[in-house]
Amino acid sequence: MQWILYALVPFLIALVSTPIVKWIAKELKAYAGFNERTIHTKIIGRIGGVAIYVAFIISMAIFMDSDLQLRALLIGSTIMFIGGLIDDLENLSPKKKIAFQIVAAIVVIFYGDITLNKIYLPFNIVIDMGIISFLVSFFWLMGITNAINLIDGLDGLAAGISCIILLVIASLSFVDGRTDITTMSLILAGAIGGFLIFNFYPASIFMGDCGALFLGFTIATISLMGFKSSTFITLGVPILMCGVPIVDTLSAILRRKLSGRRFDEADKNHLHHVLMRRFGHRNTVLILYTVTALSGIIAYVYILDKRVGLCLLALELLVGELFIEKTHMISPSFHPMTSILDKIISSVSNLLNDKNEPDSK
């Protein structure tokens, strides 16, 4: 019953507070803007992340005991939330947005001492990060934060994927004996769930940067907190579950660099845009929910059988790479894996044809 309360209380707080935030957004005229990447056509408030943040902070105060790392998490995520909220209201420059992210990351790493010290990989491989642990942790926080922010392009997409990620992390951390990670994950998942009622297609409110940046940073920090004493699965789950936003982010950077544009320039070639042109808005969101959930299933399989789990992971990565190449998400000329497979198929075909040809002698 206690575990249900961890998710139910923030869910109810977000459910009640989201309509209030919608009214505030209307009064402040804090509406979502329009650019090359947006797909909405109506005027919709964009500070819905306030409801998620309020539900999370109140619930954390109720259920969690304060310690150094928890304070660092709350301070860092609050800095990120404030930076996102200012951007939603005033449109900060990219440099100022990055500045907020850097300050938040510094708080978590140096004040909270939340860093990735060692990585325990399969086959008893241990990588000691040593002095570069601070740098690796910094890029982890920045990377996941911006990956979640970049996929916030369809109704309910970033919120739903974040919720699935947190529920899987909560389950696996419970099995791993990390009840603190479980509790925090359930609290944030519950807060997202209450907001998602209003954010799923057709959305009546968007989370905005105050929500997307806050979610990305908090998820990154929570997963980082589990790295200190856990194995590959604690590292692998966030990477697997964030596969959609991570792949989308890397593809966007490569695509824009190859076409000579700035990496932060908006476009409509993100993964969700590619899928939406074929399957529609709602179905695309559900497809990406399913892909994220399947990654969670792979994580569970890895716990039961490491070899099978790694094989499924390799298969998932292969399918993802082929999809990127076939849909030209990066560039029509980017098809390394397809070229390799074509050569293999051609070689096998030629070999079979040679065997089937009758001997002229």
BALOBA-1460 file (C-alpha; in Angstrom, 3 decimals):
// residues 361
<rec num="1" residu="m" x="0.000" y="0.000" z="0.000"/>
<rec num="2" residu="q" x="2.893" y="2.345" z="0.789"/>
<rec num="3" residu="w" x="4.327" y="1.934" z="-2.717"/>
<rec num="4" residu="i" x="0.958" y="2.865" z="-4.235"/>
<rec num="5" residu="l" x="0.865" y="6.037" z="-2.136"/>
<rec num="6" residu="y" x="4.264" y="7.107" z="-3.460"/>
<rec num="7" residu="a" x="2.725" y="7.384" z="-6.929"/>
<rec num="8" residu="l" x="-0.897" y="8.178" z="-5.998"/>
<rec num="9" residu="v" x="-0.255" y="11.295" z="-3.897"/>
<rec num="10" residu="p" x="1.778" y="13.161" z="-6.566"/>
<rec num="11" residu="f" x="-0.684" y="11.943" z="-9.208"/>
<rec num="12" residu="l" x="-3.590" y="13.571" z="-7.381"/>
<rec num="13" residu="i" x="-1.637" y="16.769" z="-6.677"/>
<rec num="14" residu="a" x="-0.732" y="17.109" z="-10.370"/>
<rec num="15" residu="l" x="-4.285" y="16.220" z="-11.404"/>
<rec num="16" residu="v" x="-5.696" y="19.039" z="-9.282"/>
<rec num="17" residu="s" x="-2.981" y="21.602" z="-9.960"/>
<rec num="18" residu="t" x="-2.770" y="21.228" z="-13.761"/>
<rec num="19" residu="p" x="-6.117" y="23.009" z="-14.419"/>
<rec num="20" residu="i" x="-4.915" y="25.826" z="-12.126"/>
<rec num="21" residu="v" x="-1.676" y="26.059" z="-14.097"/>
<rec num="22" residu="k" x="-3.719" y="26.163" z="-17.328"/>
<rec num="23" residu="w" x="-5.606" y="29.184" z="-15.966"/>
<rec num="24" residu="i" x="-2.341" y="30.872" z="-14.891"/>
<rec num="25" residu="a" x="-0.853" y="30.272" z="-18.343"/>
<rec num="26" residu="k" x="-3.889" y="31.925" z="-19.909"/>
<rec num="27" residu="e" x="-3.615" y="34.939" z="-17.597"/>
<rec num="28" residu="l" x="0.119" y="35.298" z="-18.299"/>
<rec num="29" residu="k" x="-0.361" y="34.588" z="-22.009"/>
<rec num="30" residu="a" x="2.319" y="31.921" z="-21.681"/>
<rec num="31" residu="y" x="1.409" y="30.146" z="-24.890"/>
<rec num="32" residu="a" x="3.392" y="27.685" z="-27.002"/>
<rec num="33" residu="g" x="5.047" y="29.385" z="-29.941"/>
<rec num="34" residu="f" x="5.116" y="28.290" z="-33.559"/>
<rec num="35" residu="n" x="8.230" y="27.401" z="-35.585"/>
<rec num="36" residu="e" x="9.407" y="24.913" z="-38.208"/>
<rec num="37" residu="r" x="9.238" y="22.029" z="-35.725"/>
<rec num="38" residu="t" x="5.830" y="22.560" z="-34.094"/>
<rec num="39" residu="i" x="2.738" y="20.675" z="-35.231"/>
<rec num="40" residu="h" x="0.011" y="22.241" z="-33.065"/>
<rec num="41" residu="t" x="-2.357" y="24.779" z="-34.598"/>
<rec num="42" residu="k" x="-4.236" y="26.002" z="-31.516"/>
<rec num="43" residu="i" x="-3.166" y="28.431" z="-28.786"/>
<rec num="44" residu="i" x="-2.071" y="26.231" z="-25.856"/>
<rec num="45" residu="g" x="-0.390" y="27.093" z="-22.548"/>
<rec num="46" residu="r" x="3.207" y="25.923" z="-22.216"/>
<rec num="47" residu="i" x="4.034" y="26.000" z="-18.510"/>
<rec num="48" residu="g" x="2.434" y="22.684" z="-17.540"/>
<rec num="49" residu="g" x="5.734" y="21.597" z="-16.026"/>
<rec num="50" residu="v" x="4.832" y="23.757" z="-13.036"/>
<rec num="51" residu="a" x="2.202" y="21.179" z="-12.019"/>
<rec num="52" residu="i" x="4.706" y="18.319" z="-12.297"/>
<rec num="53" residu="y" x="7.319" y="20.224" z="-10.299"/>
<rec num="54" residu="v" x="4.876" y="21.204" z="-7.510"/>
<rec num="55" residu="a" x="3.552" y="17.647" z="-7.190"/>
<rec num="56" residu="f" x="7.093" y="16.243" z="-7.064"/>
<rec num="57" residu="i" x="8.429" y="18.708" z="-4.475"/>
<rec num="58" residu="i" x="5.434" y="18.358" z="-2.138"/>
<rec num="59" residu="s" x="5.503" y="14.547" z="-2.349"/>
<rec num="60" residu="m" x="9.255" y="14.408" z="-1.802"/>
<rec num="61" residu="a" x="8.793" y="16.476" z="1.359"/>
<rec num="62" residu="i" x="6.141" y="14.034" z="2.550"/>
<rec num="63" residu="f" x="7.839" y="10.723" z="1.798"/>
<rec num="64" residu="m" x="11.612" y="11.278" z="1.689"/>
<rec num="65" residu="d" x="14.111" y="11.971" z="4.481"/>
<rec num="66" residu="s" x="16.603" y="14.696" z="3.640"/>
<rec num="67" residu="d" x="20.286" y="13.955" z="3.080"/>
<rec num="68" residu="l" x="23.120" y="15.550" z="1.131"/>
<rec num="69" residu="q" x="22.421" y="13.809" z="-2.173"/>
<rec num="70" residu="l" x="18.697" y="14.415" z="-1.942"/>
<rec num="71" residu="r" x="19.272" y="18.126" z="-1.279"/>
<rec num="72" residu="a" x="21.602" y="18.284" z="-4.269"/>
<rec num="73" residu="l" x="18.955" y="16.608" z="-6.438"/>
<rec num="74" residu="l" x="16.253" y="19.039" z="-5.321"/>
<rec num="75" residu="i" x="18.463" y="22.135" z="-5.653"/>
<rec num="76" residu="g" x="19.795" y="21.093" z="-9.067"/>
<rec num="77" residu="s" x="16.376" y="20.164" z="-10.448"/>
<rec num="78" residu="t" x="14.900" y="23.404" z="-9.074"/>
<rec num="79" residu="i" x="17.589" y="25.430" z="-10.843"/>
<rec num="80" residu="m" x="16.756" y="23.568" z="-14.044"/>
<rec num="81" residu="f" x="13.031" y="24.147" z="-13.522"/>
<rec num="82" residu="i" x="13.525" y="27.883" z="-12.937"/>
<rec num="83" residu="g" x="15.699" y="28.202" z="-16.035"/>
<rec num="84" residu="g" x="13.077" y="26.413" z="-18.113"/>
<rec num="85" residu="l" x="10.251" y="28.519" z="-16.671"/>
<rec num="86" residu="i" x="12.074" y="31.776" z="-17.448"/>
<rec num="87" residu="d" x="12.632" y="30.484" z="-20.977"/>
<rec num="88" residu="d" x="8.919" y="29.649" z="-21.322"/>
<rec num="89" residu="l" x="7.986" y="33.162" z="-20.235"/>
<rec num="90" residu="e" x="10.802" y="35.250" z="-21.723"/>
<rec num="91" residu="n" x="12.549" y="33.072" z="-24.374"/>
<rec num="92" residu="l" x="16.112" y="32.839" z="-23.087"/>
<rec num="93" residu="s" x="19.035" y="32.713" z="-25.492"/>
<rec num="94" residu="p" x="20.659" y="29.264" z="-25.980"/>
<rec num="95" residu="k" x="23.748" y="30.407" z="-24.036"/>
<rec num="96" residu="k" x="21.674" y="31.398" z="-20.994"/>
<rec num="97" residu="k" x="19.746" y="28.119" z="-21.106"/>
<rec num="98" residu="i" x="23.017" y="26.197" z="-21.157"/>
<rec num="99" residu="a" x="24.263" y="28.299" z="-18.234"/>
<rec num="100" residu="f" x="21.345" y="27.124" z="-16.072"/>
<rec num="101" residu="q" x="22.106" y="23.515" z="-17.042"/>
<rec num="102" residu="i" x="25.780" y="23.886" z="-16.169"/>
<rec num="103" residu="v" x="25.021" y="25.379" z="-12.742"/>
<rec num="104" residu="a" x="22.503" y="22.618" z="-11.972"/>
<rec num="105" residu="a" x="25.008" y="19.933" z="-13.012"/>
<rec num="106" residu="i" x="27.746" y="21.489" z="-10.865"/>
<rec num="107" residu="v" x="25.452" y="21.426" z="-7.822"/>
<rec num="108" residu="v" x="24.679" y="17.724" z="-8.296"/>
<rec num="109" residu="i" x="28.274" y="16.681" z="-9.015"/>
<rec num="110" residu="f" x="30.267" y="18.770" z="-6.555"/>
<rec num="111" residu="y" x="27.791" y="19.579" z="-3.779"/>
<rec num="112" residu="g" x="25.965" y="16.255" z="-3.824"/>
<rec num="113" residu="d" x="28.999" y="14.159" z="-4.840"/>
<rec num="114" residu="i" x="26.777" y="12.318" z="-7.322"/>
<rec num="115" residu="t" x="29.176" y="10.965" z="-9.932"/>
<rec num="116" residu="l" x="29.764" y="7.876" z="-12.023"/>
<rec num="117" residu="n" x="32.847" y="6.320" z="-10.406"/>
<rec num="118" residu="k" x="32.816" y="2.804" z="-11.836"/>
<rec num="119" residu="i" x="30.914" y="0.961" z="-14.526"/>
<rec num="120" residu="y" x="30.302" y="-2.747" z="-13.977"/>
<rec num="121" residu="l" x="29.889" y="-4.294" z="-17.419"/>
<rec num="122" residu="p" x="29.031" y="-7.887" z="-18.389"/>
<rec num="123" residu="f" x="31.717" y="-10.597" z="-18.300"/>
<rec num="124" residu="n" x="33.132" y="-9.137" z="-15.029"/>
<rec num="125" residu="i" x="34.537" y="-6.055" z="-16.772"/>
<rec num="126" residu="v" x="34.980" y="-3.073" z="-14.436"/>
<rec num="127" residu="i" x="35.824" y="0.387" z="-15.768"/>
<rec num="128" residu="d" x="37.227" y="2.750" z="-13.126"/>
<rec num="129" residu="m" x="36.427" y="6.273" z="-14.320"/>
<rec num="130" residu="g" x="38.967" y="7.869" z="-11.978"/>
<rec num="131" residu="i" x="39.550" y="11.573" z="-12.498"/>
<rec num="132" residu="i" x="37.301" y="11.770" z="-15.561"/>
<rec num="133" residu="s" x="34.260" y="10.701" z="-13.515"/>
<rec num="134" residu="f" x="33.284" y="14.359" z="-13.097"/>
<rec num="135" residu="l" x="33.440" y="14.964" z="-16.831"/>
<rec num="136" residu="v" x="31.500" y="11.795" z="-17.696"/>
<rec num="137" residu="s" x="28.848" y="12.638" z="-15.095"/>
<rec num="138" residu="f" x="28.530" y="16.172" z="-16.456"/>
<rec num="139" residu="f" x="27.941" y="14.998" z="-20.011"/>
<rec num="140" residu="w" x="25.498" y="12.357" z="-18.779"/>
<rec num="141" residu="l" x="23.398" y="15.008" z="-17.006"/>
<rec num="142" residu="m" x="23.522" y="17.411" z="-19.948"/>
<rec num="143" residu="g" x="22.879" y="14.690" z="-22.515"/>
<rec num="144" residu="i" x="19.798" y="13.101" z="-20.933"/>
<rec num="145" residu="t" x="18.377" y="16.517" z="-20.017"/>
<rec num="146" residu="n" x="18.485" y="17.763" z="-23.588"/>
<rec num="147" residu="a" x="17.448" y="14.410" z="-25.062"/>
<rec num="148" residu="i" x="14.151" y="14.488" z="-23.149"/>
<rec num="149" residu="n" x="13.689" y="18.139" z="-24.078"/>
<rec num="150" residu="l" x="14.180" y="17.428" z="-27.797"/>
<rec num="151" residu="i" x="11.460" y="14.760" z="-28.005"/>
<rec num="152" residu="d" x="8.884" y="17.098" z="-26.479"/>
<rec num="153" residu="g" x="7.360" y="17.629" z="-29.915"/>
<rec num="154" residu="l" x="4.129" y="15.616" z="-29.835"/>
<rec num="155" residu="d" x="1.247" y="15.605" z="-27.368"/>
<rec num="156" residu="g" x="2.129" y="13.413" z="-24.410"/>
<rec num="157" residu="l" x="5.345" y="12.059" z="-25.950"/>
<rec num="158" residu="a" x="8.011" y="13.332" z="-23.534"/>
<rec num="159" residu="a" x="5.718" y="12.906" z="-20.514"/>
<rec num="160" residu="g" x="4.703" y="9.351" z="-21.409"/>
<rec num="161" residu="i" x="8.207" y="8.163" z="-22.252"/>
<rec num="162" residu="s" x="9.558" y="9.735" z="-19.049"/>
<rec num="163" residu="c" x="6.846" y="7.995" z="-17.039"/>
<rec num="164" residu="i" x="7.653" y="4.593" z="-18.574"/>
<rec num="165" residu="i" x="11.375" y="5.122" z="-17.946"/>
<rec num="166" residu="l" x="10.750" y="5.952" z="-14.297"/>
<rec num="167" residu="l" x="8.410" y="2.994" z="-13.708"/>
<rec num="168" residu="v" x="10.997" y="0.566" z="-15.089"/>
<rec num="169" residu="i" x="13.809" y="2.168" z="-13.078"/>
<rec num="170" residu="a" x="11.577" y="1.953" z="-9.979"/>
<rec num="171" residu="s" x="10.933" y="-1.759" z="-10.545"/>
<rec num="172" residu="l" x="14.546" y="-2.682" z="-11.226"/>
<rec num="173" residu="s" x="15.908" y="-0.588" z="-8.385"/>
<rec num="174" residu="f" x="13.456" y="-2.326" z="-6.039"/>
<rec num="175" residu="v" x="14.850" y="-5.702" z="-7.145"/>
<rec num="176" residu="d" x="18.342" y="-4.273" z="-6.630"/>
<rec num="177" residu="g" x="17.478" y="-3.195" z="-3.081"/>
<rec num="178" residu="r" x="17.654" y="0.549" z="-3.821"/>
<rec num="179" residu="t" x="14.345" y="1.570" z="-2.237"/>
<rec num="180" residu="d" x="15.378" y="5.238" z="-2.238"/>
<rec num="181" residu="i" x="15.636" y="5.219" z="-6.033"/>
<rec num="182" residu="t" x="12.345" y="3.311" z="-6.209"/>
<rec num="183" residu="t" x="10.535" y="5.889" z="-4.085"/>
<rec num="184" residu="m" x="11.826" y="8.908" z="-5.999"/>
<rec num="185" residu="s" x="11.050" y="7.280" z="-9.342"/>
<rec num="186" residu="l" x="7.480" y="6.441" z="-8.310"/>
<rec num="187" residu="i" x="6.916" y="9.964" z="-6.993"/>
<rec num="188" residu="l" x="8.031" y="11.574" z="-10.236"/>
<rec num="189" residu="a" x="6.141" y="9.015" z="-12.349"/>
<rec num="190" residu="g" x="2.969" y="9.768" z="-10.381"/>
<rec num="191" residu="a" x="3.393" y="13.515" z="-10.881"/>
<rec num="192" residu="i" x="3.818" y="12.987" z="-14.614"/>
<rec num="193" residu="g" x="0.758" y="10.718" z="-14.728"/>
<rec num="194" residu="g" x="-1.515" y="13.377" z="-13.245"/>
<rec num="195" residu="f" x="-0.280" y="15.901" z="-15.809"/>
<rec num="196" residu="l" x="-0.474" y="13.415" z="-18.699"/>
<rec num="197" residu="i" x="-4.274" y="13.281" z="-18.333"/>
<rec num="198" residu="f" x="-4.313" y="16.798" z="-19.824"/>
<rec num="199" residu="n" x="-1.238" y="16.451" z="-22.036"/>
<rec num="200" residu="f" x="-2.099" y="13.328" z="-24.046"/>
<rec num="201" residu="y" x="-3.437" y="13.842" z="-27.568"/>
<rec num="202" residu="p" x="-5.243" y="16.149" z="-28.090"/>
<rec num="203" residu="a" x="-3.320" y="18.127" z="-25.452"/>
<rec num="204" residu="s" x="-4.900" y="21.057" z="-23.652"/>
<rec num="205" residu="i" x="-1.577" y="22.102" z="-22.088"/>
<rec num="206" residu="f" x="2.125" y="21.546" z="-22.817"/>
<rec num="207" residu="m" x="4.835" y="20.966" z="-20.211"/>
<rec num="208" residu="g" x="7.183" y="23.530" z="-21.790"/>
<rec num="209" residu="d" x="10.908" y="23.754" z="-21.099"/>
<rec num="210" residu="c" x="10.203" y="24.064" z="-17.370"/>
<rec num="211" residu="g" x="8.777" y="20.551" z="-17.520"/>
<rec num="212" residu="a" x="10.975" y="18.880" z="-20.139"/>
<rec num="213" residu="l" x="14.291" y="20.178" z="-18.756"/>
<rec num="214" residu="f" x="13.217" y="19.423" z="-15.189"/>
<rec num="215" residu="l" x="12.188" y="15.863" z="-16.113"/>
<rec num="216" residu="g" x="15.314" y="15.148" z="-18.143"/>
<rec num="217" residu="f" x="17.645" y="16.460" z="-15.450"/>
<rec num="218" residu="t" x="15.844" y="14.673" z="-12.612"/>
<rec num="219" residu="i" x="15.754" y="11.346" z="-14.461"/>
<rec num="220" residu="a" x="19.464" y="11.700" z="-15.274"/>
<rec num="221" residu="t" x="20.309" y="12.485" z="-11.634"/>
<rec num="222" residu="i" x="18.182" y="9.680" z="-10.176"/>
<rec num="223" residu="s" x="19.806" y="7.139" z="-12.489"/>
<rec num="224" residu="l" x="23.243" y="8.557" z="-11.702"/>
<rec num="225" residu="m" x="22.563" y="8.090" z="-7.991"/>
<rec num="226" residu="g" x="22.094" y="4.370" z="-8.662"/>
<rec num="227" residu="f" x="25.412" y="3.970" z="-10.478"/>
<rec num="228" residu="k" x="27.613" y="4.045" z="-7.394"/>
<rec num="229" residu="s" x="26.862" y="0.550" z="-6.146"/>
<rec num="230" residu="s" x="25.042" y="-1.143" z="-9.004"/>
<rec num="231" residu="t" x="25.909" y="-3.177" z="-12.061"/>
<rec num="232" residu="f" x="25.511" y="-2.839" z="-15.821"/>
<rec num="233" residu="i" x="21.727" y="-3.019" z="-15.599"/>
<rec num="234" residu="t" x="21.527" y="0.236" z="-13.614"/>
<rec num="235" residu="l" x="23.617" y="1.919" z="-16.278"/>
<rec num="236" residu="g" x="21.928" y="0.087" z="-19.115"/>
<rec num="237" residu="v" x="18.321" y="0.773" z="-18.160"/>
<rec num="238" residu="p" x="18.471" y="4.574" z="-18.470"/>
<rec num="239" residu="i" x="20.397" y="4.241" z="-21.727"/>
<rec num="240" residu="l" x="17.968" y="1.639" z="-23.090"/>
<rec num="241" residu="m" x="14.874" y="3.504" z="-21.937"/>
<rec num="242" residu="c" x="16.199" y="6.830" z="-23.175"/>
<rec num="243" residu="g" x="17.045" y="5.161" z="-26.472"/>
<rec num="244" residu="v" x="14.352" y="7.081" z="-28.368"/>
<rec num="245" residu="p" x="15.434" y="10.572" z="-27.211"/>
<rec num="246" residu="i" x="19.161" y="9.713" z="-27.377"/>
<rec num="247" residu="v" x="18.962" y="8.377" z="-30.938"/>
<rec num="248" residu="d" x="16.781" y="11.306" z="-31.958"/>
<rec num="249" residu="t" x="19.246" y="13.807" z="-30.458"/>
<rec num="250" residu="l" x="22.332" y="12.288" z="-32.093"/>
<rec num="251" residu="s" x="20.529" y="12.008" z="-35.432"/>
<rec num="252" residu="a" x="19.461" y="15.654" z="-35.257"/>
<rec num="253" residu="i" x="23.009" y="16.822" z="-34.531"/>
<rec num="254" residu="l" x="24.490" y="14.778" z="-37.396"/>
<rec num="255" residu="r" x="21.692" y="15.757" z="-39.795"/>
<rec num="256" residu="r" x="22.140" y="19.476" z="-39.166"/>
<rec num="257" residu="k" x="25.927" y="19.330" z="-39.306"/>
<rec num="258" residu="l" x="25.887" y="17.461" z="-42.622"/>
<rec num="259" residu="s" x="23.477" y="20.013" z="-44.091"/>
<rec num="260" residu="g" x="25.542" y="22.963" z="-42.827"/>
<rec num="261" residu="r" x="23.004" y="24.198" z="-40.275"/>
<rec num="262" residu="r" x="23.380" y="24.975" z="-36.559"/>
<rec num="263" residu="f" x="22.866" y="21.930" z="-34.339"/>
<rec num="264" residu="d" x="20.146" y="23.756" z="-32.351"/>
<rec num="265" residu="e" x="18.170" y="24.810" z="-35.436"/>
<rec num="266" residu="a" x="14.601" y="23.458" z="-35.431"/>
<rec num="267" residu="d" x="13.370" y="21.111" z="-38.162"/>
<rec num="268" residu="k" x="10.695" y="18.514" z="-38.844"/>
<rec num="269" residu="n" x="12.898" y="15.468" z="-39.366"/>
<rec num="270" residu="h" x="12.891" y="14.221" z="-35.786"/>
<rec num="271" residu="l" x="11.950" y="10.593" z="-35.194"/>
<rec num="272" residu="h" x="8.428" y="11.494" z="-34.096"/>
<rec num="273" residu="h" x="7.940" y="13.678" z="-37.179"/>
<rec num="274" residu="v" x="9.066" y="10.864" z="-39.485"/>
<rec num="275" residu="l" x="6.619" y="8.433" z="-37.868"/>
<rec num="276" residu="m" x="3.780" y="10.952" z="-37.694"/>
<rec num="277" residu="r" x="3.842" y="11.557" z="-41.445"/>
<rec num="278" residu="r" x="3.013" y="7.877" z="-41.909"/>
<rec num="279" residu="f" x="1.047" y="6.781" z="-38.845"/>
<rec num="280" residu="g" x="-0.575" y="9.958" z="-37.528"/>
<rec num="281" residu="h" x="-0.184" y="11.841" z="-34.247"/>
<rec num="282" residu="r" x="-1.778" y="9.513" z="-31.677"/>
<rec num="283" residu="n" x="-0.448" y="6.292" z="-33.220"/>
<rec num="284" residu="t" x="3.096" y="7.689" z="-33.367"/>
<rec num="285" residu="v" x="3.028" y="8.470" z="-29.658"/>
<rec num="286" residu="l" x="1.738" y="4.970" z="-28.868"/>
<rec num="287" residu="i" x="4.410" y="3.396" z="-31.105"/>
<rec num="288" residu="l" x="7.182" y="5.261" z="-29.273"/>
<rec num="289" residu="y" x="5.633" y="4.312" z="-25.919"/>
<rec num="290" residu="t" x="5.794" y="0.678" z="-27.056"/>
<rec num="291" residu="v" x="9.426" y="0.951" z="-28.188"/>
<rec num="292" residu="t" x="10.384" y="2.426" z="-24.808"/>
<rec num="293" residu="a" x="8.461" y="-0.297" z="-22.941"/>
<rec num="294" residu="l" x="10.160" y="-3.011" z="-25.029"/>
<rec num="295" residu="s" x="13.513" y="-1.609" z="-23.934"/>
<rec num="296" residu="g" x="12.349" y="-2.062" z="-20.363"/>
<rec num="297" residu="i" x="11.422" y="-5.670" z="-21.100"/>
<rec num="298" residu="i" x="14.918" y="-6.242" z="-22.497"/>
<rec num="299" residu="a" x="16.311" y="-4.933" z="-19.205"/>
<rec num="300" residu="y" x="14.248" y="-7.506" z="-17.299"/>
<rec num="301" residu="v" x="15.364" y="-10.279" z="-19.669"/>
<rec num="302" residu="y" x="18.979" y="-9.280" z="-19.016"/>
<rec num="303" residu="i" x="18.439" y="-9.877" z="-15.283"/>
<rec num="304" residu="l" x="17.131" y="-13.382" z="-15.993"/>
<rec num="305" residu="d" x="19.623" y="-14.307" z="-18.717"/>
<rec num="306" residu="k" x="22.510" y="-11.992" z="-19.573"/>
<rec num="307" residu="r" x="23.301" y="-13.612" z="-22.925"/>
<rec num="308" residu="v" x="19.729" y="-13.453" z="-24.184"/>
<rec num="309" residu="g" x="19.418" y="-9.891" z="-22.914"/>
<rec num="310" residu="l" x="22.554" y="-8.780" z="-24.765"/>
<rec num="311" residu="c" x="21.382" y="-10.508" z="-27.960"/>
<rec num="312" residu="l" x="18.038" y="-8.719" z="-27.777"/>
<rec num="313" residu="l" x="19.833" y="-5.430" z="-27.147"/>
<rec num="314" residu="a" x="22.015" y="-5.979" z="-30.217"/>
<rec num="315" residu="l" x="18.910" y="-6.791" z="-32.281"/>
<rec num="316" residu="e" x="17.167" y="-3.643" z="-31.050"/>
<rec num="317" residu="l" x="20.174" y="-1.503" z="-31.961"/>
<rec num="318" residu="l" x="20.358" y="-3.093" z="-35.421"/>
<rec num="319" residu="v" x="16.668" y="-2.487" z="-36.131"/>
<rec num="320" residu="g" x="16.996" y="1.102" z="-34.920"/>
<rec num="321" residu="e" x="20.000" y="1.735" z="-37.162"/>
<rec num="322" residu="l" x="18.234" y="0.290" z="-40.208"/>
<rec num="323" residu="f" x="15.173" y="2.440" z="-39.515"/>
<rec num="324" residu="i" x="17.318" y="5.584" z="-39.332"/>
<rec num="325" residu="e" x="18.983" y="4.741" z="-42.630"/>
<rec num="326" residu="k" x="15.804" y="3.749" z="-44.482"/>
<rec num="327" residu="t" x="13.907" y="6.884" z="-43.392"/>
<rec num="328" residu="h" x="16.861" y="9.209" z="-44.169"/>
<rec num="329" residu="m" x="16.655" y="10.753" z="-40.687"/>
<rec num="330" residu="i" x="20.299" y="11.799" z="-40.914"/>
<rec num="331" residu="s" x="20.915" y="12.012" z="-44.666"/>
<rec num="332" residu="p" x="19.963" y="10.099" z="-47.851"/>
<rec num="333" residu="s" x="23.655" y="9.265" z="-48.254"/>
<rec num="334" residu="f" x="24.007" y="7.885" z="-44.701"/>
<rec num="335" residu="h" x="23.487" y="4.113" z="-44.951"/>
<rec num="336" residu="p" x="26.559" y="2.235" z="-43.606"/>
<rec num="337" residu="m" x="24.680" y="-0.738" z="-42.172"/>
<rec num="338" residu="t" x="22.358" y="-1.057" z="-45.168"/>
<rec num="339" residu="s" x="25.387" y="-1.108" z="-47.485"/>
<rec num="340" residu="i" x="27.033" y="-3.859" z="-45.444"/>
<rec num="341" residu="l" x="23.858" y="-5.975" z="-45.427"/>
<rec num="342" residu="d" x="23.362" y="-5.445" z="-49.169"/>
<rec num="343" residu="k" x="26.905" y="-6.670" z="-49.827"/>
<rec num="344" residu="i" x="26.376" y="-9.732" z="-47.623"/>
<rec num="345" residu="i" x="23.079" y="-10.568" z="-49.325"/>
<rec num="346" residu="s" x="24.618" y="-10.048" z="-52.761"/>
<rec num="347" residu="s" x="27.589" y="-12.292" z="-51.915"/>
<rec num="348" residu="v" x="25.342" y="-15.055" z="-50.582"/>
<rec num="349" residu="s" x="23.096" y="-14.769" z="-53.644"/>
<rec num="350" residu="n" x="26.033" y="-15.014" z="-56.024"/>
<rec num="351" residu="l" x="27.396" y="-18.006" z="-54.132"/>
<rec num="352" residu="l" x="24.064" y="-19.816" z="-54.363"/>
<rec num="353" residu="n" x="23.756" y="-19.019" z="-58.072"/>
<rec num="354" residu="d" x="27.251" y="-20.375" z="-58.729"/>
<rec num="355" residu="k" x="26.343" y="-23.630" z="-56.992"/>
<rec num="356" residu="n" x="23.118" y="-23.977" z="-58.947"/>
<rec num="357" residu="e" x="24.750" y="-23.419" z="-62.372"/>
<rec num="358" residu="p" x="25.265" y="-26.695" z="-64.312"/>
<rec num="359" residu="d" x="28.814" y="-27.824" z="-64.943"/>
<rec num="360" residu="s" x="29.696" y="-26.927" z="-68.569"/>
<rec num="361" residu="k" x="32.216" y="-29.753" z="-68.666"/>
